[in-house]
Amino acid sequence: MKPSLNTLESLEDMQKVETMGDVRRVIGQSLLALARKEISATDLTAMGKAADAIANTLNVEVKMARTAHDLRKAGADIGQIVHIGKTLIG
């Protein structure tokens, strides 16, 4: 399948994906490209799986932050606050 020039042009000012807004912009543009038959459904399915994985990791971080907040309110000392997106793995 040939590259979607419309999609490439609309995202050319984006050097990297840094925010959830950027993720939504890429996904929205890709849905439009699919409707215009500029990308395949297979490509969009793969993107959907990646977006689902991002959503799952964000959900885990929010749950961790909520648990940390609740433990602090109960008087637990659990160390420094970790901001969403900065959680260490391992």
C-alpha angles and dihedrals in degrees: 000000000000120000115269103246091190091055093043091050094047092052099037093103090058110089095177140356107256107151139041086248088060090051091051091048093053093046093046092049090048091053088053090049090052091051088051090048090242095126132029127255087238091060091048091048090054089049090050091054090051091049089050090052090051091050091050093051091047090051091052092050092050090050090049091050091048091050092048090050092050092048091050090051088053090053101259119147106219101160131249126353115258116208122226109273093025099076111133120232116220 
